[in-house]
Every structure is written in C-alpha cells, then in structure tokens.
Amino acid sequence: MHMMDWNGYRNQVLAGVGGIGKITPDTTRGYALLGGAGEKTGHLDAKTRELIALACAVTLRCDGCITVHSKAASDKGATKEEIAEALGVAISLNAGAALVYSTRAMDAFDALER
C-alpha cells in the first residue's frame, strides 16, 4: 500500500497546471522554457537532470514535483538505487541547511540585548 495515489495525484496536478495555462499561457510557457533550458546545453543527460529535480522536490517538500519528477526519472531510465542515492543527497543537504541555519539562530540569540 502506498501513502497516496501518486498516479492520480500527478494527473490532477497536470490538469491543474493545464487549467492555469489556459488562463495565463505566458506563465506556463515561461515555466516550460525554464525547465527545458538545461537540455539545450547538453552538459547533463536527461536522467541526471531528473534525479536532481527529484532531490530538489524533496528539499522543497513539493508533492506535485515529487510525482512528476519520479515518473520523469523512471521514464529516463533511473533505477530505484539511483533514486535512493539522489534522495540521500537531498537528506544530507536538508541536514546541512538546518545546521547552517542553526548558526543563524545562535547568532540571533547572541545578539539579544541582555
């Protein structure tokens, strides 16, 4: 059993984005232009870009991004092990960001006038 119906949710997200595109097509065209920019450089392959996108999706806590980029990574040939490794990077980054921001909290505390 899965946490949620990811396939159904992905379809809902894509339909919702399509609806926004009908109202404001330049917004969705701009978004698509950003998303497609990386493939024009040829520096990273499509699977690697999707693994990065999936790790970013986890870091951003975006379920819509998770379902879309999970499918895209799978479609590009990513294995479960590659997904797990990419997610390990996201986990590490989130822990690192918490550590770095902890120094900011400590600095804010230290800056209090006592």
C-alpha positions as CSV (number, residue, x, y, z in Angstrom):
1,M,0.0,0.0,0.0
2,H,1.3,3.5,-0.9
3,M,1.0,6.7,1.1
4,M,-1.2,8.2,-1.6
5,D,-2.4,7.6,-5.1
6,W,0.6,9.3,-6.8
7,N,-0.5,8.5,-10.3
8,G,-4.0,10.0,-9.7
9,Y,-2.4,13.0,-7.9
10,R,0.1,13.5,-10.8
11,N,-2.9,13.6,-13.2
12,Q,-4.7,16.1,-11.0
13,V,-1.6,18.3,-10.8
14,L,-1.0,18.3,-14.6
15,A,-4.7,19.1,-15.2
16,G,-4.5,21.9,-12.7
17,V,-1.4,23.3,-14.4
18,G,-3.1,23.0,-17.7
19,G,-6.0,25.0,-16.3
20,I,-3.7,27.7,-15.2
21,G,-2.1,27.6,-18.6
22,K,-5.4,28.4,-20.2
23,I,-5.8,31.5,-18.0
24,T,-2.3,32.7,-18.2
25,P,-0.4,30.9,-21.0
26,D,2.7,33.1,-20.8
27,T,3.2,32.0,-17.2
28,T,3.2,28.3,-18.1
29,R,5.3,28.9,-21.3
30,G,7.9,30.7,-19.2
31,Y,7.9,27.8,-16.7
32,A,8.4,25.3,-19.6
33,L,11.2,27.5,-21.0
34,L,13.0,27.4,-17.7
35,G,12.5,23.6,-17.4
36,G,13.8,23.0,-20.9
37,A,16.8,25.2,-20.7
38,G,19.1,22.6,-19.3
39,E,18.6,20.1,-22.1
40,K,19.8,22.7,-24.6
41,T,23.3,22.9,-23.0
42,G,24.0,19.2,-23.3
43,H,26.2,19.2,-20.2
44,L,24.0,16.8,-18.2
45,D,21.9,14.0,-19.5
46,A,18.1,13.9,-19.0
47,K,18.2,11.2,-16.3
48,T,20.7,13.2,-14.3
49,R,18.6,16.4,-14.6
50,E,15.5,14.4,-13.4
51,L,17.4,13.0,-10.4
52,I,18.5,16.5,-9.4
53,A,14.9,17.7,-9.9
54,L,13.6,14.9,-7.7
55,A,16.1,15.7,-4.9
56,C,15.2,19.4,-5.1
57,A,11.5,18.4,-5.0
58,V,12.1,16.6,-1.7
59,T,14.1,19.5,-0.3
60,L,11.2,21.9,-1.3
61,R,8.6,19.4,0.1
62,C,6.6,19.7,-3.2
63,D,4.4,16.6,-3.7
64,G,3.5,17.7,-7.2
65,C,7.1,18.0,-8.1
66,I,7.8,14.6,-6.5
67,T,5.2,12.7,-8.5
68,V,6.1,14.5,-11.8
69,H,9.8,14.0,-11.5
70,S,9.6,10.5,-10.1
71,K,7.8,9.5,-13.3
72,A,10.1,11.5,-15.5
73,A,13.2,9.9,-13.8
74,S,11.7,6.5,-14.3
75,D,10.9,7.3,-18.0
76,K,14.5,8.4,-18.4
77,G,15.8,5.0,-17.1
78,A,16.6,5.9,-13.4
79,T,16.8,2.9,-11.2
80,K,15.4,2.6,-7.6
81,E,19.0,2.7,-6.4
82,E,19.8,5.9,-8.3
83,I,16.7,7.5,-6.9
84,A,17.7,6.5,-3.4
85,E,21.2,7.9,-3.9
86,A,19.8,11.2,-5.2
87,L,17.4,11.4,-2.3
88,G,20.4,10.7,0.1
89,V,21.9,14.0,-1.3
90,A,18.6,15.8,-0.5
91,I,18.6,14.4,3.0
92,S,22.2,15.5,3.5
93,L,21.5,18.9,2.2
94,N,18.5,19.4,4.4
95,A,20.5,18.4,7.4
96,G,23.3,20.7,6.4
97,A,20.9,23.6,5.8
98,A,19.5,23.0,9.3
99,L,23.0,23.1,10.7
100,V,23.9,26.3,8.9
101,Y,20.6,28.0,9.9
102,S,21.2,26.9,13.5
103,T,24.3,29.1,13.5
104,R,22.0,32.0,12.5
105,A,19.6,31.2,15.3
106,M,22.5,31.1,17.7
107,D,23.7,34.4,16.3
108,A,20.3,35.9,16.8
109,F,20.2,34.7,20.3
110,D,23.7,36.1,21.0
111,A,22.6,39.5,19.5
112,L,19.9,39.9,22.1
113,E,20.5,42.8,24.5
114,R,20.7,41.5,28.0
